[in-house]
Amino acid sequence: MAYNEELGEFLRAKRAALTPEAAGLAADGPRRVSGLRRRELALLAGVSVDYYTRLEQGRPIVPSAAVLDAIAGALRLDMAERDYLHAVARHSPPRPRAAAAGQAVRLGLLALIDRLGDTPAFVLGRRTDVLLANRMARRLLADFPAMPARERNATRWIVLDEGARSLFGDSWADVAAYVVGTLRMDAARHPDDRRLAELVGELSIRSEHFRRWWAGQTVVEWGQGAKTLDHPVVGRLTLDTEAVTFPGDPDQTLIVFMGKPGSPSQHALDLLAMT
């Protein structure tokens, strides 16, 4: 078995980010670092200091699901972070899959998007590749189909494209860091994806922001929320987003942008549809 550097890096980062107070421990005077000590984390998780230390060192051991759950609880991980911990620890290795180079949108999903009409919608596949963007998504965000194939990637676009930075304005850093967090989850689920490794390498070279976010070990899964955009044609609008991953196909996520009925943002979307 090889050393598991990803597991060690994740555990170290999360332990360093957890203060004794947040972990429910009594303060014991000044500390050289703000995070928990290894022995404190091991005590909270109910494992030996030696065993936990070996995990942080990435030693070639596979912890049980119960041990991972205990460590996740001690680190106060959320559900996405727990899933990532289990995935990166290789407790349940992903089933072998065919190479994703030819990944295509399912026919049922194509039919669903067609029924969305003027609602901006797009589909992300492995490594946040943009598999499909309807007419309104192209007008709202970017014309992904017109890009060279290797550039049709949501993480690459939002991190490197100046148009994306202008579009999201003051919220760009938060939105971009979130998307990078979803890419890290994908990396845990598909550790042997060569194209994903190449993407991470390219973005690490070209973006200081990406290097910092990637090193920060933030992990998220697509969900819902509100996004404010400064569109060059229709101005500022705030839209609700929903992300849906379908049973049986976790490698495809449908994301839609919606304005509240009767709101100025919905009016802006209506205007954009007519341009």
C-alpha positions in Angstrom: 0.0 0.0 0.0 1.2 3.5 -0.8 1.3 6.4 1.6 -2.0 8.4 1.7 -0.8 12.0 1.5 -4.3 13.4 0.8 -5.7 11.9 4.0 -2.7 13.2 6.1 -3.1 16.7 4.6 -6.8 16.8 5.2 -6.5 15.7 8.8 -3.7 18.2 9.6 -5.6 21.1 8.0 -8.8 20.3 9.9 -7.1 19.8 13.2 -5.2 23.1 12.8 -8.5 24.9 12.1 -10.3 23.6 15.2 -9.8 25.6 18.3 -9.9 23.9 21.8 -13.0 26.0 22.6 -14.8 24.8 19.5 -13.9 21.2 20.4 -15.3 21.6 23.9 -11.9 21.6 25.7 -11.0 23.8 28.6 -8.4 26.5 27.9 -5.0 25.6 29.3 -3.0 28.8 28.8 -1.1 30.2 25.8 -0.4 27.9 22.8 2.1 28.2 20.0 -0.6 27.3 17.5 -4.4 27.9 17.6 -5.5 24.4 16.6 -5.8 21.2 18.6 -2.8 19.1 19.6 -2.6 15.5 18.2 -3.1 14.0 21.6 -6.2 16.1 22.2 -7.7 15.0 18.9 -6.9 11.4 19.6 -8.5 11.6 23.0 -11.7 13.1 21.6 -11.8 10.4 18.9 -11.1 7.6 21.3 -8.0 6.3 19.4 -4.3 6.1 20.5 -2.0 9.1 19.8 0.3 6.7 17.9 -2.5 5.5 15.6 -3.8 9.0 14.9 -0.3 10.2 14.3 0.3 7.5 11.7 -3.0 8.6 10.0 -1.8 12.2 9.8 1.5 11.0 8.4 -0.4 9.2 5.6 1.0 5.8 6.7 -0.3 2.9 4.6 -3.2 1.8 6.9 -6.9 1.7 6.2 -8.9 2.9 9.2 -12.3 1.3 9.8 -15.5 3.2 9.1 -16.1 3.5 12.9 -12.7 5.1 13.4 -13.3 7.5 10.6 -16.7 8.5 12.0 -15.1 9.0 15.5 -12.4 11.3 14.0 -15.0 13.2 11.9 -17.0 13.8 15.1 -13.9 15.0 17.0 -13.1 17.4 14.1 -16.6 18.6 13.9 -16.8 17.8 10.2 -20.0 18.5 8.3 -21.6 15.9 6.0 -19.6 16.8 2.9 -16.4 16.7 4.9 -17.3 13.4 6.4 -18.0 12.0 2.9 -14.6 13.3 1.8 -12.8 11.8 4.7 -14.3 8.3 4.0 -13.5 8.7 0.3 -9.9 9.9 0.7 -9.2 7.2 3.3 -10.2 4.6 0.6 -12.4 2.8 3.1 -14.9 2.1 0.3 -13.0 2.5 -3.0 -15.1 3.7 -5.9 -16.2 1.0 -8.3 -14.1 0.9 -11.5 -15.6 3.2 -14.2 -15.0 3.6 -17.8 -12.8 6.5 -18.8 -14.9 9.7 -18.7 -13.4 11.4 -21.7 -16.6 10.8 -23.7 -19.0 11.6 -20.8 -22.4 12.6 -22.3 -25.6 14.0 -20.8 -28.3 11.4 -20.3 -31.3 11.6 -22.7 -33.7 12.1 -19.8 -31.7 15.1 -18.5 -31.6 16.6 -22.0 -35.4 16.4 -22.2 -35.8 18.0 -18.7 -33.5 20.9 -19.6 -35.5 21.4 -22.8 -38.6 21.9 -20.7 -37.0 24.5 -18.5 -37.4 27.0 -21.3 -35.8 30.4 -20.4 -34.5 29.2 -17.1 -30.6 29.2 -17.2 -29.4 25.6 -16.7 -26.2 23.7 -17.3 -24.9 20.2 -16.5 -21.5 19.5 -14.9 -19.8 16.2 -15.2 -16.6 14.8 -13.8 -13.9 17.3 -12.7 -16.6 20.1 -13.1 -16.5 19.8 -16.9 -19.4 21.7 -18.5 -21.2 19.0 -20.5 -24.1 21.2 -21.6 -25.3 24.8 -21.2 -28.7 25.9 -22.5 -29.2 29.2 -24.4 -30.0 31.2 -21.3 -27.0 29.8 -19.3 -24.8 30.8 -22.2 -26.2 34.3 -22.1 -26.1 34.6 -18.3 -22.6 33.1 -17.7 -20.5 32.3 -20.7 -20.7 30.6 -24.1 -19.1 27.3 -23.0 -19.8 25.4 -26.2 -17.8 28.1 -28.1 -14.7 27.5 -26.0 -12.0 25.0 -26.9 -12.9 21.6 -25.4 -10.2 21.7 -22.6 -11.5 25.1 -21.4 -15.1 24.0 -21.0 -14.7 23.5 -17.2 -16.5 25.4 -14.5 -13.5 25.5 -12.1 -11.1 26.6 -14.8 -13.5 29.3 -16.0 -14.3 30.8 -12.7 -10.7 30.8 -11.4 -8.9 32.1 -14.6 -11.5 34.0 -16.7 -11.6 37.7 -16.2 -15.2 37.7 -17.4 -16.2 35.4 -14.5 -14.4 37.6 -12.0 -16.3 40.6 -13.3 -19.6 38.8 -13.4 -19.5 37.7 -9.7 -17.9 41.0 -8.5 -17.4 41.2 -4.8 -18.6 37.6 -4.3 -16.2 36.1 -6.8 -13.7 34.8 -4.2 -16.5 33.0 -2.2 -18.1 31.5 -5.3 -14.7 30.4 -6.8 -13.6 28.9 -3.5 -16.9 27.0 -3.3 -16.4 25.6 -6.8 -12.8 24.6 -5.9 -14.3 22.7 -2.9 -16.5 20.7 -5.2 -13.5 19.8 -7.3 -11.6 18.5 -4.3 -14.6 16.2 -3.5 -14.4 14.9 -7.1 -10.7 14.3 -6.7 -11.4 12.1 -3.6 -14.0 10.1 -5.4 -11.8 9.6 -8.5 -8.2 9.5 -7.3 -6.8 8.0 -10.5 -8.3 10.7 -12.9 -5.3 11.8 -14.9 -7.2 14.8 -16.5 -8.3 16.0 -13.1 -4.7 15.9 -11.8 -3.6 17.9 -14.9 -6.3 20.5 -14.2 -5.2 20.9 -10.6 -1.6 21.2 -11.7 -2.4 23.9 -14.3 -4.6 25.9 -11.9 -1.9 25.6 -9.2 0.6 27.1 -11.5 -1.6 29.9 -12.9 -3.5 31.0 -9.9 -2.3 32.0 -6.4 -5.9 32.0 -5.3 -6.4 28.4 -6.4 -3.2 27.3 -4.6 -4.4 28.8 -1.4 -7.9 27.3 -1.7 -6.6 23.9 -2.6 -4.2 23.9 0.3 -7.0 25.0 2.6 -8.6 21.5 2.2 -12.1 23.0 1.9 -14.6 20.4 0.8 -18.2 21.0 -0.3 -21.0 19.4 -2.4 -23.2 21.2 -4.8 -26.3 22.6 -3.1 -28.6 25.6 -3.1 -28.1 29.2 -2.5 -28.3 32.8 -3.8 -25.9 34.3 -6.2 -25.5 38.0 -7.1 -24.2 38.8 -10.6 -23.2 42.0 -12.3 -24.2 41.2 -15.8 -22.8 43.4 -18.6 -26.1 43.5 -20.5 -28.9 43.6 -17.8 -27.0 44.8 -14.8 -27.1 43.4 -11.2 -29.4 40.5 -10.5 -29.7 38.1 -7.6 -30.8 34.6 -8.5 -31.5 31.4 -6.5 -29.5 28.4 -7.5 -30.4 24.7 -7.2 -28.1 21.8 -7.9 -29.5 18.3 -8.4 -27.5 15.1 -8.7 -29.6 12.2 -9.9 -29.7 8.7 -8.3 -27.6 6.2 -10.1 -25.4 8.9 -11.8 -23.5 10.9 -9.2 -21.1 12.2 -11.9 -23.6 14.5 -13.5 -25.1 17.6 -11.7 -27.9 19.8 -13.1 -27.6 23.5 -11.9 -30.3 26.1 -12.5 -30.6 29.8 -11.9 -34.0 31.2 -11.0 -35.3 34.7 -10.2 -38.1 35.2 -7.7 -41.4 35.7 -9.5 -42.1 39.4 -10.1 -38.7 40.5 -8.8 -36.4 42.9 -10.6 -34.0 40.0 -11.1 -36.6 38.0 -12.9 -37.4 41.0 -15.0 -33.7 41.2 -15.9 -33.7 37.5 -16.9 -36.8 38.2 -19.1 -34.9 41.0 -20.8 -31.9 38.8 -21.3 -34.0 36.2 -22.9 -35.2 38.7 -25.5 -31.7 39.9 -26.4 
